[in-house]
Amino acid sequence: MRCPNCNGRDIGKIGVQQYYCWTCFIEMAVVDDELKVHQVEADGSLSSLDDLFSQEERKIQW
């Protein structure tokens, strides 16, 4: 899997179908073979970044 933001492969698994990019520090969740991309805020909350990526960019590429 590659990060849709930085195209990096330094992805860690943090939960069931949940991943974290250690290069650009975004969190991703797999839902129906599509990534839901979030930025982790200072208070620990998540902000969606899905609107920054096309559906094709968020498609899982195993």
C-alpha positions as CSV (number, residue, x, y, z in Angstrom):
1,M,0.0,0.0,0.0
2,R,1.2,3.5,-0.7
3,C,0.1,6.7,1.0
4,P,-2.2,8.8,-1.3
5,N,-0.6,12.0,0.1
6,C,3.1,11.5,-0.2
7,N,3.2,8.2,-2.2
8,G,5.4,6.8,0.6
9,R,5.5,3.2,1.7
10,D,6.3,3.8,5.4
11,I,2.8,2.8,6.5
12,G,2.1,1.3,9.9
13,K,-0.9,-0.6,11.1
14,I,-2.6,1.0,14.1
15,G,-5.8,-1.0,14.3
16,V,-8.2,-3.2,12.3
17,Q,-8.2,-1.7,8.8
18,Q,-6.5,1.4,10.2
19,Y,-3.1,2.7,9.1
20,Y,-0.7,5.6,9.7
21,C,1.8,7.2,7.4
22,W,5.0,7.9,9.2
23,T,6.3,10.1,6.5
24,C,3.4,12.7,6.3
25,F,1.6,11.8,9.6
26,I,-1.9,11.1,8.3
27,E,-4.2,8.4,9.4
28,M,-6.1,6.1,6.9
29,A,-9.0,3.7,7.3
30,V,-10.0,1.1,4.7
31,V,-13.7,1.1,4.0
32,D,-15.0,-1.0,1.0
33,D,-11.5,-1.0,-0.7
34,E,-11.3,2.8,-0.5
35,L,-9.2,4.8,1.9
36,K,-10.7,7.4,4.2
37,V,-7.9,9.9,4.9
38,H,-7.7,12.0,8.1
39,Q,-5.3,14.4,9.6
40,V,-4.6,14.0,13.3
41,E,-5.2,17.4,15.1
42,A,-3.2,18.6,18.1
43,D,-6.1,17.7,20.5
44,G,-6.2,14.1,19.0
45,S,-9.3,14.6,16.9
46,L,-9.4,13.7,13.2
47,S,-10.2,16.0,10.3
48,S,-11.2,14.4,7.0
49,L,-8.9,15.0,4.1
50,D,-11.1,13.0,1.6
51,D,-12.0,16.1,-0.3
52,L,-8.4,16.7,-1.2
53,F,-8.1,13.3,-3.1
54,S,-10.1,11.9,-6.0
55,Q,-11.9,8.6,-5.5
56,E,-9.3,7.0,-7.9
57,E,-6.4,8.3,-5.7
58,R,-8.1,6.8,-2.6
59,K,-8.6,3.4,-4.3
60,I,-6.6,0.6,-2.5
61,Q,-3.6,-0.5,-4.6
62,W,-2.4,-3.7,-3.0
